[in-house]
Amino acid sequence: MAEASLELEELEIVLERGNHGLGFNIRGGVDIPYVQGDSGIFVTKIREDGAAFLDGRLREGDKILEINGFSLDRVTHNEAVQHFVNAGETVTLRVLQGAEEAILQRRENEESENGPNQSSGSSSNINPSDSSSGLGIATIVGGSLALIAALAAGAYFIHRNMRK
């Protein structure tokens, strides 16, 4: 979805990292999209002791478009994280406020007009280096509504039946 079509406010926010850091978590990237159909980087949590909370403008659900002038369009999650780690003490963000909510609302409106997504398939990213006893689901793309309702990103299978 094109960012311009969202008709949301873009905002520049300058944060000083300080003793408690920037104080927010991100998810997303081309390798593990957080919002279906958008590979951007989204704010998922604001911590009360960090610079973002004290500033008050960054919110959960905002899409981070740039960090210190570097576009986060089409980057992997790890590439985005590295840009934050290497950003220095003063960090300038360009964000699209309320992007997650707007994308989800637009999708809901489209589905109510056109019916649910009829694509047939799903995909998941399984991290073989994960030492947990279950299989992890990183993303789910497409598939029936029943499958999407039963499985969620971040979910783990606790038991596998491997009988032939």
HELIX and SHEET records of a PDB file:
HELIX    1   1 ALA A    4  LEU A    6  5                                   3    
HELIX    2   2 ALA A   51  ASP A   55  1                                   5    
HELIX    3   3 HIS A   77  VAL A   85  1                                   9    
HELIX    4   4 ALA A   99  ASN A  114  1                                  16    
HELIX    5   5 LEU A  145  ALA A  150  1                                   6    
SHEET    1   A 5 GLU A  10  GLU A  16  0                                        
SHEET    2   A 5 THR A  90  LEU A  96 -1                                        
SHEET    3   A 5 LYS A  63  ILE A  67 -1                                        
SHEET    4   A 5 ILE A  41  ILE A  46 -1                                        
SHEET    5   A 5 PHE A  24  GLY A  28 -1                                        
SHEET    1   B 4 GLU A  10  GLU A  16  0                                        
SHEET    2   B 4 THR A  90  LEU A  96 -1                                        
SHEET    3   B 4 LYS A  63  ILE A  67 -1                                        
SHEET    4   B 4 PHE A  70  SER A  71 -1                                        
SHEET    1   C 2 LEU A 135  GLY A 136  0                                        
SHEET    2   C 2 TYR A 156  PHE A 157 -1                                        
END                                                                             
